[in-house]
Amino acid sequence: MARPHLTARTLLRLTGALAVGMAVQSASAFSFTEDAQKDAAEDAARSAAASAGLTALPQPCLDELKRRKIMIVMGERSGEGITADQARYSPHFNAIHKRLQKLGIRTLTQQEIRAQVAQAEVDAYFRNDPDAALAASKKLGAQLVMRGLIEARSGMNPVLHIPEVSVSIDYALLTSGGTRLSEASASAESYSGSDTLAMARTLIEEQADGVVNRLLGDYCAARPVGEEKKGKKKGK
């Protein structure tokens, strides 16, 4: 049987169709690969968050937070005012620090803060002094500040008639200039002992996951990704 004769035009059409098919297949494969990589990254982030007892943040917001640097500062309110000597609060600092680290968020160590920032500038975050707070952040290259304030109250339980101590820690996520972005708190009571810092350490270890979830979750909910870029474009 004679083979059918293929004209040049027919060959051109077949070649074109084959090329289109290969391009579609290649594009589809690329798309699938890209999607798989994205899903794997999100799964890894969720797994890391779960292992830390944290709620997974929206991936775009987590990516934005990973590009920032957070400074954690701790203080304590008493009848004499606010004490913010950072060396005094190492366990309370570390409870939050290690959870942010597990999410891949960069935080400054206490050693870096003490080496580069004067105590008066750390105090600025507790006395709402935006100029001094901004100066401290610029020295360290921090875009966000996570501030924790411990407060203890003691008294007599009206029912049991025994001494009781209550400890609360109020946290706030601030801009480098001290503007509040989100907040969270933790509290506990004890009928024995007067070591309020030890109580606060136990408290934050037990409730740190919830504190970090609330601070970062509210930040992500209130701050659309890309907002900063839009602001920069408007300022040009």
Stockholm file with secondary structure:
# STOCKHOLM 1.0

chainA/1-236         MARPHLTARTLLRLTGALAVGMAVQSASAFSFTEDAQKDAAEDAARSAAASAGLTALPQPCLDELKRRKIMIVMGERSGEGITADQARYSPHFNAIHKRLQKLGIRTLTQQEIRAQVAQAEVDAYFRNDPDAALAASKKLGAQLVMRGLIEARSGMNPVLHIPEVSVSIDYALLTSGGTRLSEASASAESYSGSDTLAMARTLIEEQADGVVNRLLGDYCAARPVGEEKKGKKKGK
#=GR chainA/1-236 SS CCCCCCCHHHHHHHHHHHHHHHHHHHHHHHHHHHHHHHHHHHHHHHHHHHHTTCCCCCHHHHHHHHTSEEEEEEEEEETTEEECCGGGGHHHHHHHHHHHHHTTCEECCHHHHHHHSCHHHHHTTTTTCHHHHHHHHHHHTCSEEEEEEEEEEEEECTTTCSEEEEEEEEEEEEETTCCEEEEEEEEEEESSCCCHHHHHHHHHHHHHHHHHHHHHHHHHHHSCTTHHHHHHHHHC
#=GC SS_cons         CCCCCCCHHHHHHHHHHHHHHHHHHHHHHHHHHHHHHHHHHHHHHHHHHHHTTCCCCCHHHHHHHHTSEEEEEEEEEETTEEECCGGGGHHHHHHHHHHHHHTTCEECCHHHHHHHSCHHHHHTTTTTCHHHHHHHHHHHTCSEEEEEEEEEEEEECTTTCSEEEEEEEEEEEEETTCCEEEEEEEEEEESSCCCHHHHHHHHHHHHHHHHHHHHHHHHHHHSCTTHHHHHHHHHC
//
